[in-house]
Amino acid sequence: MATVVLKDVSKFYSDKVRAVNKVSLEVDDKEFMVLVGPSGCGKSTTLRMIAGLEEASSGEILIDHQIVNDVPAKNRDIAMVFQNYALYPHMTVYENLAFGLKLRRYPQREIERRVQEAAEILGLCPMLKRRPKELSGGERQRVAVGRAIVRKPKVFLFDEPLSNLDAKLRVQMRMELQKLHNRLQCTMIYVTHDQIEALTLGDRIVVMKSGSIQQIADPVTLYESPKNQFVAGFIGSPPMNFLKGKVVSQSGDYFFVDRAIKVRLLPQHYAKITPYRGKDVVFGIRPEDIYDKIFAQDARPEFTVTATVDVVEPMGSEIYLYMNAGSNAFVARVSNQDTATVNQDLQVVFDMSKAHFFDPETQNVIF
């Protein structure tokens, strides 16, 4: 296995079109690194530059401590799994798995050993004589992954490999990929636009926007301590609520105030919020940190807001309440025992220990 290092790597097609802008990151040996972001953020282009399928306009790419900018893709000792399965329809599963090894003139005994090993890992042994048209989508994707495994490369690259699968199969394949990583103990770089995939798969996650890295962190840190408003809003489902208002000081305490909202900040946050006294801020709070007051009877009034329920969305084990208070709208994730109804005025409690505040101009986190 190997490390992968990018040093100020950029890809631009003209002065005005920069797909990737000075990206620097280090992927540790045996790490599962996930690149996530919206369409057009540069994550797939970054992966393709690592693979050698795109030429970097500037910067250095190192695999296993060797600069590979000028090394052809076939000589980088990587294996890539694409969004489309790219299987040969006229070949059996065995032949698809073995094809790359035959091209490299591996001995037949070694080919058979590697194909059998990959088939056992992925549960493909009963399907080795079938052709792709006889397989389900999940089985085809496993064959595509198996074709990478038999290579035994230094680095595995995945470019949105689950996006063609239905929801149930995506969950199943996520578990398969986690098991695969644990078993092979290999370096993997995975690209997705699905933040659920990113949170469940990655040892660390790289959040990208407009060709630049916004934050690199483990899933828990990324969720609980986002560096800016984009990361806070992109990670989490439903996403973090953002409420616009001002910070005011009264009798030594600080409050977030809008036309219909007034909640007190906690004393441990006063030092960081003081420079914003009297100024506009963005108050961020996640849906699961907003409670129906019926289930939080001991909540203090300065953390309680009255809002109108616009939509009730049952989700089985929980309910999403879409609400509005003055000029701000937000969603609360509550227990499925909640009896709130549309157009009801409901008292909700904000857990201010989980609050985030952002500068409205820079969108960087205040705390």
C-alpha positions as CSV (number, residue, x, y, z in Angstrom):
1,M,0.0,0.0,0.0
2,A,1.1,3.6,-0.3
3,T,0.5,7.3,0.7
4,V,-0.8,9.8,-1.8
5,V,0.2,13.5,-1.5
6,L,-1.1,16.4,-3.5
7,K,0.9,19.7,-3.3
8,D,-0.9,22.8,-4.6
9,V,-2.4,20.8,-7.5
10,S,-4.5,22.8,-10.0
11,K,-6.3,22.0,-13.2
12,F,-7.5,24.8,-15.4
13,Y,-8.8,24.9,-18.9
14,S,-8.4,28.6,-19.3
15,D,-7.8,31.7,-17.1
16,K,-11.5,31.8,-16.3
17,V,-12.2,28.0,-15.9
18,R,-10.4,26.5,-13.0
19,A,-11.7,23.0,-12.2
20,V,-9.3,22.5,-9.3
21,N,-7.5,25.3,-7.5
22,K,-4.3,24.7,-5.5
23,V,-5.5,21.5,-3.7
24,S,-3.1,20.1,-1.1
25,L,-3.8,17.0,0.9
26,E,-2.1,13.9,2.3
27,V,-3.7,10.5,2.2
28,D,-2.1,8.2,4.8
29,D,-1.1,4.6,4.1
30,K,-4.2,2.3,4.5
31,E,-6.5,5.3,4.9
32,F,-10.0,5.5,3.4
33,M,-10.2,9.1,2.3
34,V,-13.5,10.5,0.8
35,L,-13.8,13.5,-1.4
36,V,-17.3,15.0,-1.2
37,G,-19.0,18.1,-2.6
38,P,-21.7,19.2,-5.1
39,S,-21.5,18.6,-8.8
40,G,-18.7,20.7,-10.4
41,C,-16.7,21.1,-7.3
42,G,-13.6,19.4,-8.8
43,K,-13.6,16.2,-6.8
44,S,-13.7,13.8,-9.8
45,T,-11.1,15.9,-11.7
46,T,-8.9,15.6,-8.6
47,L,-9.3,11.8,-8.6
48,R,-8.6,11.6,-12.4
49,M,-5.4,13.6,-11.9
50,I,-4.2,11.1,-9.2
51,A,-5.1,8.3,-11.7
52,G,-3.2,10.0,-14.5
53,L,-6.3,10.3,-16.7
54,E,-6.1,14.1,-16.5
55,E,-2.8,16.1,-16.5
56,A,-2.3,18.5,-13.6
57,S,-1.8,22.1,-14.8
58,S,0.4,22.8,-11.8
59,G,1.6,21.3,-8.5
60,E,2.9,17.9,-7.6
61,I,1.3,14.5,-7.2
62,L,3.2,11.9,-5.2
63,I,2.3,8.2,-4.9
64,D,4.4,6.2,-2.4
65,H,6.8,9.2,-2.1
66,Q,7.4,9.3,-5.9
67,I,6.4,12.2,-8.1
68,V,4.1,10.8,-10.8
69,N,3.1,13.9,-12.8
70,D,4.8,12.6,-15.8
71,V,4.2,8.9,-15.2
72,P,1.5,7.3,-17.5
73,A,-1.7,6.1,-15.9
74,K,-0.8,2.4,-16.6
75,N,2.5,2.7,-14.7
76,R,1.1,4.4,-11.5
77,D,0.1,1.1,-9.9
78,I,-3.4,2.3,-9.2
79,A,-6.8,0.7,-9.9
80,M,-9.9,2.7,-10.6
81,V,-13.6,1.8,-10.3
82,F,-15.9,4.1,-12.3
83,Q,-19.6,5.1,-11.9
84,N,-20.5,2.9,-14.9
85,Y,-19.4,-0.7,-14.5
86,A,-17.5,-0.8,-17.8
87,L,-17.7,-4.6,-18.0
88,Y,-17.2,-6.5,-21.2
89,P,-20.7,-7.9,-22.0
90,H,-19.5,-10.9,-24.1
91,M,-17.2,-12.1,-21.3
92,T,-18.1,-14.1,-18.2
93,V,-17.4,-12.8,-14.7
94,Y,-14.3,-14.9,-14.6
95,E,-13.0,-13.5,-17.9
96,N,-13.8,-9.9,-16.9
97,L,-11.8,-10.4,-13.7
98,A,-8.9,-12.0,-15.5
99,F,-8.7,-9.8,-18.5
100,G,-6.4,-7.2,-17.1
101,L,-4.0,-9.8,-15.7
102,K,-3.9,-11.6,-19.1
103,L,-2.9,-8.3,-20.8
104,R,0.0,-8.0,-18.4
105,R,1.0,-11.6,-19.2
106,Y,0.6,-13.0,-15.7
107,P,1.0,-16.8,-15.5
108,Q,-2.3,-18.7,-15.8
109,R,-1.9,-20.2,-12.3
110,E,-1.4,-16.7,-10.8
111,I,-4.4,-15.4,-12.7
112,E,-6.6,-18.3,-11.4
113,R,-5.4,-17.7,-7.8
114,R,-6.0,-14.0,-7.8
115,V,-9.5,-14.3,-9.5
116,Q,-10.5,-17.0,-7.0
117,E,-9.3,-14.9,-4.1
118,A,-11.2,-11.8,-5.3
119,A,-14.3,-13.8,-6.0
120,E,-14.3,-15.2,-2.4
121,I,-13.8,-11.8,-0.9
122,L,-16.8,-10.4,-2.9
123,G,-19.1,-13.4,-2.9
124,L,-18.8,-13.9,-6.6
125,C,-17.8,-17.6,-6.7
126,P,-21.3,-18.8,-7.8
127,M,-21.4,-16.2,-10.6
128,L,-18.0,-16.8,-12.3
129,K,-19.6,-18.4,-15.4
130,R,-22.3,-15.8,-15.8
131,R,-22.2,-12.8,-18.2
132,P,-23.0,-9.2,-17.0
133,K,-26.5,-9.2,-18.4
134,E,-27.3,-12.1,-16.0
135,L,-26.3,-10.0,-13.0
136,S,-28.0,-7.4,-10.8
137,G,-26.7,-3.9,-10.5
138,G,-25.0,-4.7,-7.2
139,E,-23.4,-7.8,-8.6
140,R,-22.1,-6.0,-11.6
141,Q,-20.6,-3.3,-9.3
142,R,-18.9,-6.1,-7.2
143,V,-17.4,-7.4,-10.4
144,A,-16.0,-4.0,-11.2
145,V,-14.5,-3.8,-7.7
146,G,-13.1,-7.3,-8.1
147,R,-11.4,-6.3,-11.3
148,A,-9.5,-3.7,-9.3
149,I,-8.8,-6.1,-6.4
150,V,-7.0,-8.7,-8.7
151,R,-4.5,-6.0,-9.7
152,K,-3.4,-5.7,-6.1
153,P,-2.5,-2.0,-6.7
154,K,-0.9,0.5,-4.3
155,V,-4.0,2.7,-4.3
156,F,-7.7,2.1,-5.1
157,L,-9.7,5.0,-6.6
158,F,-13.5,5.0,-6.7
159,D,-15.4,7.6,-8.8
160,E,-19.0,7.6,-7.5
161,P,-19.3,3.8,-7.8
162,L,-22.7,3.5,-6.1
163,S,-24.7,6.3,-7.8
164,N,-26.3,3.9,-10.3
165,L,-27.7,1.7,-7.6
166,D,-31.1,2.0,-5.8
167,A,-31.2,3.1,-2.2
168,K,-31.2,-0.4,-0.7
169,L,-28.3,-1.6,-2.8
170,R,-26.3,1.5,-2.0
171,V,-26.6,0.7,1.7
172,Q,-25.5,-2.9,1.1
173,M,-22.6,-1.9,-1.1
174,R,-21.4,0.7,1.5
175,M,-21.1,-2.2,4.0
176,E,-19.3,-4.3,1.4
177,L,-16.8,-1.5,0.8
178,Q,-16.2,-1.1,4.5
179,K,-15.6,-4.8,4.9
180,L,-13.3,-4.8,1.9
181,H,-11.2,-2.0,3.3
182,N,-11.0,-3.6,6.7
183,R,-9.9,-6.9,5.1
184,L,-7.5,-5.6,2.5
185,Q,-6.0,-2.8,4.7
186,C,-5.4,-0.7,1.6
187,T,-5.3,2.9,0.6
188,M,-8.6,4.0,-0.9
189,I,-9.7,7.4,-2.3
190,Y,-13.4,7.6,-2.9
191,V,-15.4,10.4,-4.6
192,T,-19.1,11.0,-4.0
193,H,-21.7,13.8,-3.9
194,D,-23.6,11.9,-1.2
195,Q,-22.7,13.2,2.2
196,I,-24.2,10.1,3.9
197,E,-21.8,7.9,1.9
198,A,-19.0,10.2,3.0
199,L,-19.8,10.1,6.7
200,T,-20.3,6.3,6.8
201,L,-17.2,5.3,4.7
202,G,-14.5,7.8,5.3
203,D,-11.7,7.7,7.9
204,R,-11.3,11.4,6.9
205,I,-13.4,13.5,4.6
206,V,-12.4,16.3,2.2
207,V,-15.2,18.7,1.6
208,M,-14.8,20.6,-1.7
209,K,-16.5,23.6,-3.3
210,S,-15.6,25.4,-6.5
211,G,-12.4,23.6,-7.0
212,S,-11.0,24.3,-3.5
213,I,-10.9,22.4,-0.2
214,Q,-13.1,23.8,2.5
215,Q,-12.2,21.4,5.3
216,I,-10.5,18.0,5.9
217,A,-11.5,16.2,9.1
218,D,-12.9,12.9,10.4
219,P,-16.7,12.5,10.2
220,V,-17.5,13.5,13.8
221,T,-15.3,16.6,13.8
222,L,-16.7,17.6,10.4
223,Y,-20.3,17.3,11.7
224,E,-19.8,18.9,15.1
225,S,-17.1,21.5,14.3
226,P,-17.6,22.8,10.7
227,K,-15.2,25.5,9.7
228,N,-17.6,27.5,7.6
229,Q,-21.3,27.8,6.6
230,F,-20.9,25.8,3.5
231,V,-19.5,22.7,5.3
232,A,-22.1,23.1,8.0
233,G,-24.9,23.2,5.5
234,F,-23.6,20.4,3.2
235,I,-22.9,17.8,5.9
236,G,-26.0,16.5,7.7
237,S,-29.5,15.4,6.7
238,P,-31.6,17.4,7.0
239,P,-29.0,20.1,6.8
240,M,-28.2,22.6,9.5
241,N,-30.7,25.4,10.0
242,F,-29.4,29.0,9.3
243,L,-31.2,31.8,11.0
244,K,-30.4,35.5,10.3
245,G,-30.5,38.1,13.0
246,K,-28.4,40.3,15.3
247,V,-26.4,39.9,18.5
248,V,-27.5,42.2,21.3
249,S,-26.2,42.6,24.9
250,Q,-28.6,43.1,27.8
251,S,-27.7,43.2,31.5
252,G,-24.4,41.5,30.8
253,D,-25.9,38.6,28.7
254,Y,-25.8,38.1,25.0
255,F,-28.9,37.3,22.9
256,F,-29.5,36.3,19.3
257,V,-32.5,38.4,18.2
258,D,-34.8,38.5,15.2
259,R,-38.3,39.8,14.7
260,A,-39.9,36.7,16.3
261,I,-36.9,35.0,17.9
262,K,-34.9,35.9,21.0
263,V,-32.6,33.2,22.6
264,R,-29.8,33.7,25.1
265,L,-26.2,32.5,24.3
266,L,-24.3,30.5,26.8
267,P,-21.6,32.3,28.9
268,Q,-18.8,30.2,27.5
269,H,-19.5,31.8,24.0
270,Y,-19.5,35.4,25.2
271,A,-15.8,36.1,24.5
272,K,-16.0,35.0,20.9
273,I,-19.3,36.8,20.2
274,T,-18.4,40.1,21.8
275,P,-16.9,41.6,18.6
276,Y,-20.3,41.0,16.9
277,R,-22.4,42.9,19.4
278,G,-25.0,44.9,17.6
279,K,-24.0,43.3,14.3
280,D,-25.7,40.8,11.9
281,V,-24.8,37.2,12.3
282,V,-26.0,33.8,11.1
283,F,-27.1,31.4,13.8
284,G,-26.8,27.7,12.9
285,I,-28.4,24.9,14.7
286,R,-29.1,21.3,13.6
287,P,-32.6,19.9,13.4
288,E,-32.0,17.3,16.1
289,D,-31.0,20.1,18.6
290,I,-34.4,21.7,18.5
291,Y,-37.0,20.1,20.8
292,D,-40.7,20.3,21.2
293,K,-41.2,21.9,24.7
294,I,-43.7,19.2,25.7
295,F,-40.7,16.8,25.8
296,A,-38.4,19.4,27.5
297,Q,-40.5,20.6,30.4
298,D,-37.5,21.9,32.4
299,A,-36.3,24.1,29.5
300,R,-35.7,27.8,30.5
301,P,-37.8,30.5,28.8
302,E,-34.7,32.3,27.3
303,F,-34.0,29.2,25.1
304,T,-37.7,28.8,24.0
305,V,-39.2,30.1,20.7
306,T,-42.8,30.1,19.4
307,A,-43.0,29.0,15.8
308,T,-45.7,28.0,13.4
309,V,-45.7,24.5,11.9
310,D,-45.9,24.6,8.1
311,V,-45.3,20.9,7.2
312,V,-45.3,17.7,9.2
313,E,-43.1,15.0,7.5
314,P,-43.3,11.5,9.2
315,M,-40.1,9.5,8.7
316,G,-41.0,6.4,10.6
317,S,-38.8,6.5,13.8
318,E,-38.9,10.3,13.8
319,I,-40.8,13.3,12.4
320,Y,-39.5,16.4,10.6
321,L,-41.3,19.6,11.5
322,Y,-40.9,22.4,9.0
323,M,-41.6,25.7,10.9
324,N,-41.3,29.4,10.6
325,A,-40.8,32.2,13.1
326,G,-40.9,35.7,11.7
327,S,-38.6,35.9,8.7
328,N,-36.8,32.7,9.5
329,A,-37.7,29.1,8.6
330,F,-36.2,26.0,10.1
331,V,-36.7,22.3,10.5
332,A,-36.8,20.3,13.8
333,R,-36.2,16.6,14.0
334,V,-38.5,15.3,16.8
335,S,-39.7,12.0,18.2
336,N,-42.4,10.1,16.3
337,Q,-44.5,10.5,19.5
338,D,-44.9,14.2,18.7
339,T,-48.5,15.2,17.9
340,A,-47.8,18.6,16.3
341,T,-50.1,19.5,13.4
342,V,-49.9,21.9,10.5
343,N,-50.6,25.6,11.3
344,Q,-50.2,24.9,15.0
345,D,-48.2,27.4,17.0
346,L,-45.6,25.3,18.8
347,Q,-43.1,26.2,21.5
348,V,-39.7,24.7,20.7
349,V,-36.5,24.7,22.7
350,F,-33.0,25.4,21.1
351,D,-30.1,23.5,22.6
352,M,-27.7,26.5,22.7
353,S,-24.8,24.2,23.8
354,K,-24.9,22.9,20.2
355,A,-25.3,26.3,18.5
356,H,-22.9,27.6,15.8
357,F,-22.5,31.2,14.8
358,F,-21.1,32.4,11.4
359,D,-19.9,35.7,10.0
360,P,-22.4,36.7,7.3
361,E,-19.8,38.2,5.1
362,T,-16.9,35.6,5.2
363,Q,-19.2,32.7,6.1
364,N,-16.5,31.5,8.5
365,V,-17.4,30.1,11.8
366,I,-17.3,32.3,14.9
367,F,-17.8,29.4,17.2
